[in-house]
């Protein structure tokens, strides 16, 4: 597998993991069933929203080559937009009103999680690329 595909696969898997973990943690906190279909159903609106926004904003186009600050700002925008959209999709799917408190909690958690994950990923990949080119 080419290097660029490995990097893309690691980003896609890591990003997906964050939403699945958030859904699992929410279900644990609210004492809901933890079976795999339920956790994935909870994560689905956010995964759909994330991938729509992230691909349209170019977050998968060599993010390790972008300056960290501009990449992080772009990431924050994508997280905020996708959590709004994901919360709206969730409300529509569950036939419930839009929950602003849930949006705030989701957005704050995902901003922190994505910041740590993506900045860490960029740091590791930049070091790996630098050592493999020597």
Residue frames relative to the residue before (quaternion, step in Angstrom):
aa qw qx qy qz dx dy dz
X 1.0000 0.0000 0.0000 0.0000 0.00 0.00 0.00
X 0.4737 -0.6864 0.4700 0.2891 3.56 -0.85 0.91
X 0.6681 -0.5354 0.3551 0.3753 3.54 -1.21 0.62
X 0.6758 0.5019 -0.3174 0.4366 3.62 0.84 -0.88
X 0.6489 0.5039 -0.3233 0.4695 3.60 1.05 -0.66
X 0.6200 0.5267 -0.3406 0.4713 3.58 1.08 -0.68
X 0.6533 0.5080 -0.3124 0.4664 3.57 0.96 -0.84
X 0.6550 0.5042 -0.3073 0.4715 3.58 0.95 -0.88
X 0.6514 0.5160 -0.3154 0.4582 3.59 0.93 -0.88
X 0.6572 0.5029 -0.3240 0.4585 3.60 0.95 -0.80
X 0.6421 0.5084 -0.3251 0.4727 3.60 1.03 -0.71
X 0.6619 0.5100 -0.3096 0.4537 3.58 0.87 -0.93
X 0.6754 0.4858 -0.2916 0.4720 3.58 0.93 -0.88
X 0.6662 0.5031 -0.3014 0.4606 3.59 0.93 -0.87
X 0.6515 0.5063 -0.3128 0.4704 3.57 0.94 -0.87
X 0.6514 0.5116 -0.3080 0.4680 3.58 0.95 -0.88
X 0.6278 0.5518 -0.3292 0.4392 3.55 0.97 -0.88
X 0.6333 0.5476 -0.3444 0.4247 3.61 0.92 -0.82
X 0.6947 0.4591 -0.2837 0.4756 3.59 0.88 -0.87
X 0.6442 0.5059 -0.3256 0.4723 3.58 1.02 -0.75
X 0.6380 0.5098 -0.3235 0.4780 3.59 1.01 -0.77
X 0.6385 0.5205 -0.3269 0.4632 3.60 0.92 -0.86
X 0.6646 0.4967 -0.2994 0.4711 3.59 0.93 -0.86
X 0.6434 0.5118 -0.3174 0.4726 3.56 0.97 -0.84
X 0.6669 0.5052 -0.2987 0.4591 3.58 0.89 -0.96
X 0.6423 0.5190 -0.3193 0.4650 3.59 0.99 -0.76
X 0.6642 0.4929 -0.3005 0.4751 3.56 0.98 -0.82
X 0.6153 0.5201 -0.3447 0.4817 3.61 1.07 -0.67
X 0.6688 0.5235 -0.2934 0.4388 3.58 0.85 -1.02
X 0.7656 0.3479 -0.1774 0.5111 3.58 0.96 -0.87
X 0.4313 -0.7467 0.4177 0.2862 3.57 1.33 0.37
X 0.3315 0.7197 -0.5180 0.3223 3.52 0.86 1.10
X 0.6637 -0.5025 0.3543 0.4260 3.63 -1.19 0.37
X 0.2869 -0.7922 0.5252 0.1194 3.57 -1.01 0.88
X 0.3131 0.7477 -0.5318 0.2453 3.60 1.09 0.51
X 0.6603 -0.5600 0.3389 0.3682 3.54 -1.12 0.73
X 0.6669 0.4935 -0.3428 0.4407 3.68 0.78 -0.79
X 0.6540 0.5134 -0.3205 0.4539 3.60 1.00 -0.75
X 0.6505 0.5040 -0.3149 0.4730 3.58 0.95 -0.85
X 0.6739 0.4860 -0.2946 0.4721 3.59 0.93 -0.88
X 0.6320 0.5206 -0.3358 0.4655 3.61 1.04 -0.70
X 0.6353 0.5111 -0.3242 0.4796 3.59 1.08 -0.69
X 0.7046 0.4681 -0.2608 0.4651 3.59 0.98 -0.84
X 0.5349 0.7004 -0.3836 0.2760 3.59 1.09 -0.71
X 0.6797 0.4766 -0.3402 0.4417 3.68 0.71 -0.84
X 0.6747 0.4919 -0.2897 0.4678 3.57 1.06 -0.77
X 0.6271 0.5198 -0.3347 0.4739 3.59 1.05 -0.69
X 0.6390 0.5175 -0.3222 0.4690 3.58 0.95 -0.88
X 0.6802 0.4832 -0.2889 0.4694 3.58 0.85 -1.00
X 0.6533 0.5302 -0.3230 0.4333 3.60 0.89 -0.91
X 0.7208 0.4456 -0.2800 0.4510 3.58 0.70 -1.00
X 0.5944 0.5434 -0.3693 0.4636 3.61 1.07 -0.59
X 0.7162 0.4454 -0.2488 0.4761 3.58 0.82 -1.02
X 0.6827 0.5108 -0.3015 0.4268 3.59 0.80 -0.99
X 0.6812 0.4613 -0.3023 0.4815 3.60 0.91 -0.83
X 0.6711 0.4953 -0.3165 0.4518 3.60 0.94 -0.78
X 0.7056 0.4273 -0.2634 0.5002 3.62 1.14 -0.55
X 0.5100 -0.6963 0.3906 0.3201 3.59 1.28 0.09
X 0.3101 0.7887 -0.4866 0.2122 3.60 1.11 0.55
X 0.6915 0.4446 -0.2895 0.4902 3.58 1.22 -0.16
X 0.5384 0.6025 -0.4134 0.4198 3.60 1.24 0.27
X 0.7910 -0.3573 0.1785 0.4634 3.58 -0.08 1.36
X 0.0301 0.8442 -0.5346 0.0243 3.62 0.65 1.03
X 0.6059 0.5678 -0.3597 0.4256 3.61 1.16 -0.45
X 0.6623 0.4858 -0.3085 0.4798 3.60 1.24 -0.23
X 0.5629 0.6008 -0.3766 0.4246 3.57 1.28 -0.15
X 0.5521 -0.5550 0.4721 0.4054 3.62 -1.14 0.43
X 0.5848 -0.6372 0.3690 0.3402 3.58 -0.89 0.92
X 0.6851 0.4996 -0.3116 0.4289 3.61 0.79 -0.92
X 0.6961 0.4508 -0.2940 0.4752 3.60 0.80 -0.90
X 0.6262 0.5273 -0.3339 0.4672 3.59 1.07 -0.67
X 0.6617 0.5025 -0.3013 0.4679 3.56 1.01 -0.84
X 0.6441 0.5108 -0.3251 0.4676 3.60 0.99 -0.78
X 0.6360 0.5108 -0.3191 0.4824 3.57 1.02 -0.79
X 0.6323 0.5291 -0.3155 0.4698 3.58 1.02 -0.83
X 0.6516 0.5136 -0.3176 0.4591 3.61 0.90 -0.89
X 0.6440 0.5160 -0.3204 0.4651 3.59 0.95 -0.81
X 0.6684 0.4980 -0.2975 0.4654 3.56 0.94 -0.89
X 0.6396 0.5186 -0.3275 0.4633 3.59 0.98 -0.79
X 0.6762 0.4939 -0.3030 0.4550 3.59 0.86 -0.90
X 0.6644 0.4911 -0.3064 0.4728 3.58 0.92 -0.88
X 0.7088 0.4680 -0.2797 0.4476 3.58 0.83 -0.96
X 0.6399 0.5006 -0.3529 0.4640 3.62 1.02 -0.58
X 0.6066 0.5262 -0.3550 0.4786 3.60 1.08 -0.61
X 0.6847 0.4752 -0.2767 0.4782 3.55 0.87 -0.97
X 0.6571 0.5139 -0.3072 0.4580 3.60 0.95 -0.84
X 0.6438 0.5041 -0.3187 0.4794 3.59 1.02 -0.76
X 0.6427 0.5070 -0.3193 0.4775 3.58 1.03 -0.75
X 0.6468 0.5047 -0.3166 0.4761 3.61 0.96 -0.82
X 0.6372 0.5257 -0.3203 0.4637 3.57 1.00 -0.83
X 0.6584 0.5031 -0.3086 0.4671 3.59 0.91 -0.91
X 0.6542 0.5071 -0.3077 0.4692 3.58 0.95 -0.86
X 0.6682 0.5137 -0.2924 0.4518 3.58 0.92 -0.97
X 0.7444 0.3888 -0.2099 0.5006 3.59 0.97 -0.86
X 0.3594 -0.7490 0.4735 0.2926 3.57 1.34 -0.10
X 0.4602 0.6376 -0.4562 0.4167 3.54 0.93 1.07
X 0.5749 -0.5628 0.4386 0.4005 3.58 -1.21 0.28
X 0.6170 -0.5297 0.4291 0.3932 3.55 -1.26 0.46
X 0.2176 -0.7998 0.5528 0.0858 3.59 -0.77 1.05
X 0.2973 -0.7990 0.5008 0.1498 3.57 -0.25 1.29
X 0.6312 0.5235 -0.3408 0.4598 3.59 1.01 -0.73
X 0.6366 0.5146 -0.3194 0.4774 3.58 0.98 -0.84
X 0.6245 0.5347 -0.3346 0.4605 3.60 1.00 -0.79
X 0.6710 0.5040 -0.3059 0.4496 3.60 0.85 -0.93
X 0.6631 0.4963 -0.3011 0.4726 3.58 0.93 -0.90
X 0.6577 0.5114 -0.3014 0.4638 3.56 0.92 -0.93
X 0.6776 0.5020 -0.2958 0.4487 3.58 0.84 -0.98
X 0.6725 0.4905 -0.3076 0.4611 3.60 0.87 -0.87
X 0.6538 0.5000 -0.3157 0.4720 3.58 0.91 -0.88
X 0.7114 0.4629 -0.2748 0.4518 3.58 0.78 -0.99
X 0.5953 0.5410 -0.3715 0.4635 3.62 1.06 -0.61
X 0.6788 0.4728 -0.2956 0.4779 3.59 0.87 -0.90
X 0.6847 0.4972 -0.2942 0.4444 3.59 0.82 -0.98
X 0.6910 0.4655 -0.2874 0.4726 3.59 0.85 -0.92
X 0.6138 0.5419 -0.3581 0.4487 3.60 1.00 -0.71
X 0.6845 0.4722 -0.2896 0.4739 3.58 0.83 -0.95
X 0.6810 0.5008 -0.2885 0.4497 3.58 0.84 -0.99
X 0.7472 0.4233 -0.2513 0.4464 3.58 0.62 -1.06
X 0.6495 0.4915 -0.3328 0.4752 3.61 0.97 -0.74
X 0.6363 0.5130 -0.3219 0.4779 3.58 1.03 -0.74
X 0.6342 0.5275 -0.3211 0.4652 3.55 1.00 -0.86
X 0.6631 0.5023 -0.3073 0.4621 3.60 0.88 -0.91
X 0.6400 0.5293 -0.3264 0.4513 3.58 0.95 -0.85
X 0.6783 0.4854 -0.2878 0.4706 3.59 0.87 -0.97
X 0.6837 0.4885 -0.2940 0.4555 3.59 0.83 -0.96
X 0.6412 0.5155 -0.3347 0.4595 3.61 0.95 -0.78
X 0.6577 0.4878 -0.3133 0.4811 3.61 0.96 -0.80
X 0.6522 0.5177 -0.3134 0.4566 3.58 0.99 -0.83
X 0.6580 0.4961 -0.3059 0.4768 3.59 0.95 -0.87
X 0.6561 0.5176 -0.3128 0.4514 3.59 0.97 -0.85
X 0.7036 0.4479 -0.2808 0.4749 3.62 0.91 -0.80
X 0.6709 0.4913 -0.3166 0.4564 3.60 1.04 -0.64
X 0.6570 0.5001 -0.3294 0.4579 3.61 1.16 -0.38
X 0.6042 0.5674 -0.3574 0.4304 3.59 1.24 -0.25
